[in-house]
């Protein structure tokens, strides 16, 4: 792919998104039937107005009618390369994930996957100014190094394509 290719955007600006910005909905594998399920925020449920990530959630599968509630206020962001990526509320495997030779590529939802794709595709990547965020821990800054490397660009974009193709809701 040449630098002037229409498939590669020229610039990506980090808009200071964090992992908390992509928690509604989370696309997961149903623990009951293995079908497509979602973890969604309970509408009009009680929750802390400053921390919507700890609002009550529900895991819903339309295929088998499974419904589970979460309202403990304690989320677990699992790390590690041994097993599949999981959602922080119920621990269900994420629907949008695939293995590459470098590691696991995963996303909570299609919006999250699109952000990763736009970042990888860009030939110029601009960080969020530190004085605006107070921290460098944006979602893009937290991506694994192998995703950020330009030499892995084509492989990561192929992995994003595999994730999209494997999901019926793409």
N, C-alpha and C positions, 0 to 999 in steps of 0.2 A: 504494500500500500504506500503510495507516494504521499509526501506531505501536503500536496495540493488536492488529495483525494476528497471527494464530497462526503465520504463516509466518516471522515475524521473532523470533528469540530476543532476550531483553533484555540479556544480559550475556555477554561473552567474556573469559575470563581467560587470559592468556598463560602457558602451562605450561612455558615455556623450551625448547620444541622447537627444534632446529637442523636444517639440511638433512641432517645425518648421521643423524638419527633416521628418515629416510624412504628410505634407500638399499637396503632389502631387503624385497620385490623392487622392481625398477624395470621398468615396462612400456614396451617399446620396439617399434619397427617392425623386423621381421626384415630384415637386409641381404641375405638370400638370396632370399626369396620375397615380401617386403612384408607378410607376415601378422603376427599377434600373437606377440611373443617376450618373454622375461623375462631380466633380469639378476639372478642370485641368488648369494648367498654359498655357497661350497662347504662343505657340512656337515663338520664335524670336520677342516677343512683347517687348515694352519698359518697362523698370523697373530699379530699382536700383541694380547695380552689387553686392553690399555688402549685400543687403536685398532681396533675391529672394522671400521671403514670401509675399512681397507687389507688386509683378509683377502682371499684369492683368490676370484675371482668366475667365473661361467660364464654365457655368453649361450646360451639354449636356445630353439629354435623347434620346437614339436611338429608344425607343418604340414609343414615340409620337412626335419626332423631335423637342422637346423644346430646345431652345438655349438662354441663357441669358449671358450678359457680365458684368463683374465687373472690375472696374479700379479706385476705389475711393482712394485706399491707406490706408483705415481705416478698420481694422479687428476688430471683436468683438468676443472674446472668452467668450461664455456664461457659467455661472456657476449656479448651483442650482440643487436640486434634485426633483423639482416639475414636470418638463416636460421632454421631450426627449432631448438628447444631439443633438446639431446642429453644422453645419459647420460655421466657422468664417467669411465667405465671403457672402453667400446668406441667411444664417439662415435656410437652409433646414435641416430636421431631418437626422441624420446619419443612414445609412443602417445597420451598424454593432453595434448593441446595444441590451441589454437585462436587465431586472430587476432581482435582487436577493433580498433575504430578508434583505441584508445589504445596498444595494444601486444599482446604475446603473453602469453596466459594458459597456463600449463603446470603439470604436477604429475608427480612420479615414480610415484605409485601412487594408489589410491583413498583411502587414509588421508590422504595429503598433500592431495588435492583436497578432502576433507571438512573438513580444518582450515581451508583457505582459505575454503571456503563458510561455515563457522560464523563465522569472523572477519568476513567481509563482511556477513553477515546480521544480526549483532549491532548493536543501537543503542547499547550501552555497551561500550566496549573498554578493558580494563584491561591495562596493561603489566606485565611481570614486574619486580619490584623490583630495582633495580640492585645493591643490596647482596647479594642472593641469587645473582645470576648472575656478578657481576664484570664484566659486559659487557652491552651492549644488543643485541648481534647475535644475537638469536633469529631464527627463521625469519619470524615475524610482523613483527618490526622491520625485516627486510630486504626485505619486499614492496615492489614499486614504488609510488610515491605515487598513481598513477592507480587502483590497486586499493584503496587505503586511503580514498580520497575518498568521502564519503557520496553525493555527487551522481552517482557512477558505479555505485552499488550495484546498481540494476536491470540495467544492462548487464553487469556482471561476473557476476551470478547467472544471467543468460541464457546467458552464455558457459560457465559451469560446467555448465548443463543441456545445452548442445550437446556438450561434451566427454563427458558421461555417455551421451548418446544415440548418439554416434558409436562408442562402445566396446561391443563385444558382451559383455564380461565385467562390465558394471555391475551 
